[in-house]
């Protein structure tokens, strides 16, 4: 699903490093209708021509700034919640909600 990206309007955008902004942009472009995605760090790094350590550091920084950003799925990859940087369904400002999705497949850590 393609979203009209409005990350630049997000009040959080100014707090992010360049690599965090790049990772957020990549993840927003991958988001599904639930405004989540779950690519591997290696996949993100390859798509963006960045070293995987740079991507991992950016994801760690995003997780520290926004605890709801990353959750761990049981025995598989992480889920990234990018709803903070995607406008709501009415085209308004991004949703800065806090908390997980309540998805039973997710093991919150």
C-alpha positions in Angstrom: 0.0 0.0 0.0 1.4 3.4 -0.9 1.0 6.2 1.6 1.3 9.9 1.1 4.4 10.5 3.1 4.2 13.4 5.5 7.2 12.6 7.7 8.6 16.0 7.1 5.6 17.6 8.9 6.0 15.4 11.9 7.2 17.3 15.0 9.5 14.4 15.7 11.4 14.7 12.4 13.8 17.4 13.7 14.9 15.1 16.5 16.1 12.4 14.2 19.7 11.9 12.8 20.2 11.7 9.1 20.4 7.9 9.1 17.3 7.6 11.3 15.4 9.8 8.8 16.6 7.6 5.9 15.5 4.4 7.7 12.1 6.0 8.5 11.6 7.0 4.9 12.5 3.5 3.7 10.1 1.8 6.3 7.2 4.2 5.5 7.6 3.2 1.8 7.3 -0.5 2.8 4.4 -0.1 5.3 1.2 -2.1 4.7 -2.4 -1.0 5.5 -1.7 -1.4 9.3 1.2 1.1 8.9 3.7 -1.6 9.9 6.4 -3.5 8.1 9.0 -6.1 9.0 12.1 -6.1 6.7 15.4 -7.4 7.8 18.2 -5.0 8.6 20.2 -6.5 5.8 17.4 -5.8 3.3 17.0 -2.2 4.4 20.8 -1.7 4.2 21.0 -3.2 0.7 18.1 -1.1 -0.6 19.6 2.1 0.8 23.2 1.3 0.0 24.1 1.7 3.7 26.2 -0.6 5.9 24.0 -2.9 8.1 25.6 -1.4 11.2 24.4 2.1 10.2 20.9 0.8 9.8 21.1 -1.2 13.1 22.3 2.0 14.9 19.5 4.0 13.4 16.9 1.5 14.4 18.3 1.3 17.9 18.1 5.1 18.1 14.5 5.2 16.9 13.6 2.5 19.4 15.1 4.5 22.2 13.3 7.7 21.2 10.0 5.9 20.4 9.5 2.7 22.4 6.4 1.7 20.4 8.4 1.8 17.1 9.9 -1.7 17.3 8.3 -4.9 18.6 9.6 -8.4 18.3 7.6 -11.2 16.7 8.0 -14.6 18.1 10.9 -16.5 16.4 11.1 -14.1 13.5 11.9 -10.5 12.5 11.0 -7.3 14.2 7.8 -5.3 13.4 8.3 -1.6 12.8 5.3 0.7 13.5 5.6 3.8 11.3 2.1 5.1 12.0 3.8 8.1 13.8 5.0 9.3 10.4 2.0 8.5 8.2 -1.1 10.8 8.2 -4.3 9.5 9.6 -7.0 8.2 7.3 -8.5 11.7 6.9 -5.3 13.1 5.5 -4.5 14.9 8.8 -1.3 15.0 10.7 0.7 11.9 11.6 -0.6 9.9 14.5 1.7 10.2 17.5 0.0 7.5 19.4 1.8 5.5 22.1 1.5 1.8 22.5 1.6 -1.4 20.5 -1.0 -2.7 18.1 -2.3 -5.5 20.4 -1.4 -8.0 17.8 -1.4 -11.5 19.3 1.5 -12.5 17.0 3.7 -9.9 18.7 5.9 -10.6 21.7 6.5 -7.2 23.3 9.9 -6.8 24.8 
